[in-house]
């Protein structure tokens, strides 16, 4: 189990959280985000695709994308996040290519976060729906960007010469939607579960059965609390937390 804020000072801390689609962060990490922002941590979101292939009606994809941008901004505000970046990739076509990785590097160097959150790049076979190809691509792009590109001044040197975005060493990577065998961090979100659910309800285009969604999320968060051994918690979120640059880290090892 890992404490929510064991290694950062809330008044100066920053978190940059990546997702493949609008609503991914609200399913995977919004309770933790709410706990962080409530403690004074600055959190920004980056959503890689427009979510234009999501929904359950025949709405025009461009209109779907417009609505999903609005939904994500509303959901973010409910957990204390005011800044949402959109990369504008097509829903269902996300790839960890150099164009996407460059944008991730640019944002990380701009925000200089203590923690980067992203979807897990490994497939979870126990529930394949957690491993949408866009989810895996999001995790892979962010992981490739963090090491070595973000901290290597020779990667995308124009970000330095043209935008002044110097290389930066990310301390922590927190991956959500991880295969269960990878989870090593559980955050008690009991006090923030209501805000998480309010954020999820903002995505009205995505929930044909709101009650079923709520029941599923509640069950998952209760199971996380049990699996994480959080005896006093009713609800928890789970992560694969990776120390990218710790006190004993040296280049290349």
C-alpha positions in Angstrom: 0.0 0.0 0.0 1.2 3.5 -0.8 0.1 6.7 0.9 -1.5 9.2 -1.4 1.2 11.8 -0.9 4.3 10.1 0.5 7.0 12.0 -1.5 5.6 15.4 -2.5 4.8 18.6 -0.9 1.1 19.4 -1.8 1.7 23.2 -2.0 4.3 22.8 -4.8 3.4 19.5 -6.3 2.1 18.9 -9.9 0.5 15.9 -11.5 -0.1 15.3 -15.2 -2.6 12.6 -16.0 -3.0 11.0 -19.4 -5.9 9.1 -20.8 -6.9 7.6 -24.2 -10.5 8.7 -24.1 -12.7 11.1 -22.3 -14.0 9.2 -19.2 -11.0 6.9 -18.8 -9.5 8.9 -16.0 -12.8 9.1 -14.2 -13.1 5.3 -14.2 -9.5 4.7 -13.2 -8.2 7.6 -11.1 -10.7 10.4 -10.4 -11.0 9.5 -6.7 -7.2 9.8 -6.3 -7.2 13.0 -8.3 -9.9 14.4 -6.0 -7.8 13.5 -3.0 -4.7 15.2 -4.6 -6.5 18.4 -5.6 -8.2 18.6 -2.2 -4.7 18.5 -0.6 -3.6 21.4 -2.8 -1.9 19.5 -5.6 -2.1 21.0 -9.1 -3.4 18.4 -11.5 -3.8 18.7 -15.3 -5.4 16.2 -17.7 -4.4 15.2 -21.2 -6.9 13.2 -23.3 -5.3 11.7 -26.4 -8.3 11.0 -28.6 -11.5 12.9 -29.1 -13.7 9.9 -28.2 -15.5 10.3 -31.5 -16.2 6.6 -31.9 -17.9 6.4 -28.5 -21.6 6.4 -27.7 -24.8 4.4 -28.4 -26.6 6.4 -31.1 -26.2 7.6 -34.6 -24.8 11.0 -33.7 -22.3 12.6 -36.1 -18.7 11.8 -34.9 -17.8 15.5 -34.9 -20.7 16.3 -32.7 -19.8 13.3 -30.4 -16.3 14.7 -30.1 -17.6 18.1 -29.2 -19.9 16.7 -26.6 -17.2 14.5 -25.1 -14.8 17.5 -24.8 -17.6 19.3 -22.8 -18.3 16.2 -20.7 -14.6 15.7 -19.8 -14.1 19.4 -18.8 -17.2 19.2 -16.6 -16.0 15.9 -15.1 -12.5 17.3 -14.5 -13.9 20.3 -12.7 -15.9 18.1 -10.3 -12.6 16.7 -9.0 -10.7 20.0 -8.9 -9.0 19.9 -12.3 -9.2 23.1 -14.4 -6.9 22.3 -17.3 -7.7 19.6 -19.8 -5.4 19.2 -22.9 -6.8 17.3 -26.0 -4.4 15.8 -28.5 -7.1 15.3 -31.1 -6.2 11.7 -32.2 -9.0 9.6 -33.7 -10.8 7.3 -31.4 -9.7 3.7 -32.2 -6.6 4.7 -34.1 -4.2 5.8 -31.4 -0.6 4.7 -31.9 2.5 5.3 -29.8 4.2 6.9 -32.8 6.8 9.7 -32.7 4.2 12.4 -33.3 2.2 11.4 -30.2 5.3 10.8 -28.2 6.6 14.3 -29.1 3.4 15.8 -27.8 3.7 13.8 -24.6 7.3 15.0 -24.1 6.2 18.6 -24.8 3.5 18.5 -22.2 5.6 16.8 -19.5 8.5 19.3 -20.0 6.0 22.1 -19.9 4.2 21.0 -16.7 7.2 19.3 -15.0 5.1 17.0 -12.8 6.1 15.1 -9.8 3.8 12.3 -10.8 2.7 11.3 -14.3 -0.4 9.1 -14.5 -1.3 7.0 -17.5 -3.1 3.9 -18.6 -1.2 0.6 -18.3 0.6 -0.5 -21.5 0.1 -4.3 -20.7 -3.0 -6.2 -21.6 -5.2 -7.5 -18.8 -6.5 -10.9 -19.8 -9.0 -11.3 -17.0 -11.1 -8.5 -18.4 -10.2 -7.6 -22.0 -12.4 -4.5 -22.0 -9.8 -2.8 -19.8 -7.3 -3.3 -22.5 -8.8 -1.3 -25.4 -5.9 -0.9 -28.0 -6.1 2.9 -27.4 -5.5 2.3 -23.7 -2.4 0.2 -24.4 -1.2 2.8 -26.9 -1.7 5.6 -24.3 0.4 3.7 -21.7 3.1 2.8 -24.2 3.4 6.4 -25.6 3.7 7.9 -22.1 6.2 5.2 -20.9 8.4 5.7 -24.0 8.2 9.4 -23.6 9.2 9.4 -19.9 12.3 7.3 -20.6 14.4 8.4 -22.2 12.9 11.2 -24.3 11.7 13.6 -21.6 15.0 13.6 -19.8 17.2 13.5 -22.9 18.0 17.0 -24.3 19.0 15.4 -27.6 15.4 14.0 -28.1 13.2 16.5 -29.9 15.9 19.3 -29.5 13.5 21.8 -31.2 11.4 21.7 -28.0 14.4 23.4 -26.3 15.5 25.7 -29.1 12.1 26.8 -30.2 9.9 26.5 -27.0 12.5 26.7 -24.2 11.3 23.3 -22.8 14.4 21.9 -21.1 14.8 18.2 -20.4 13.2 17.0 -17.2 13.5 13.9 -15.0 10.1 12.5 -14.0 10.1 11.1 -10.4 7.1 8.9 -10.5 4.8 7.1 -13.0 1.5 5.8 -11.8 -0.2 3.5 -14.2 -3.9 2.7 -13.8 -6.0 0.0 -15.4 -3.1 -2.4 -14.6 -3.2 -6.2 -14.7 -3.9 -7.2 -11.1 -0.5 -8.9 -10.7 1.2 -5.5 -11.4 -0.8 -3.5 -8.9 1.4 -2.3 -6.0 -0.3 0.9 -4.9 -3.8 1.3 -3.4 -5.2 4.7 -2.5 -8.1 5.1 -0.1 -10.7 7.2 -1.9 -13.6 6.7 0.6 -14.0 10.4 1.2 -13.8 11.2 -2.5 -15.9 8.4 -3.9 -18.9 10.7 -4.3 -16.9 13.1 -6.4 -15.6 10.3 -8.5 -19.2 9.2 -9.2 -20.3 12.7 -10.0 -17.4 13.0 -12.5 -18.5 9.7 -14.2 -22.1 10.8 -14.4 -20.9 13.8 -16.5 -20.2 11.5 -19.4 -23.9 11.2 -20.3 -23.3 10.1 -23.9 -21.5 7.0 -22.6 -23.9 5.5 -20.1 -27.1 3.9 -21.5 -27.6 2.3 -18.0 -26.3 4.7 -15.3 -27.3 2.4 -12.5 -25.4 -0.5 -13.9 -22.3 1.7 -14.4 -22.6 2.9 -10.8 -23.0 -0.6 -9.4 -19.9 -1.8 -11.4 -17.7 1.0 -10.3 -18.7 0.6 -6.6 -18.0 -3.1 -6.7 -14.6 -2.5 -8.3 -13.6 0.1 -5.8 -14.7 -2.0 -2.8 -12.7 -4.9 -4.2 -9.6 -2.7 -4.6 -9.9 -1.7 -0.9 -9.9 -5.4 0.1 -7.1 -6.4 -2.2 -5.0 -3.5 -1.0 -5.5 -4.4 2.6 -7.0 -1.0 3.5 -8.9 -2.1 6.5 -10.6 1.3 7.2 -11.4 2.0 3.6 -14.7 1.4 1.8 -13.4 2.4 -1.6 -10.0 2.5 -3.2 -8.2 2.9 -6.5 -5.3 0.8 -7.6 -2.1 1.6 -9.5 1.2 0.2 -10.7 3.5 2.8 -9.2 6.9 3.0 -10.8 9.8 5.1 -9.4 11.4 6.5 -12.5 14.0 8.7 -11.0 14.7 7.7 -7.4 17.7 8.7 -5.2 19.7 5.7 -6.4 18.9 6.0 -10.1 21.8 6.5 -12.5 21.6 7.1 -16.3 21.0 3.9 -18.3 20.3 1.6 -15.3 
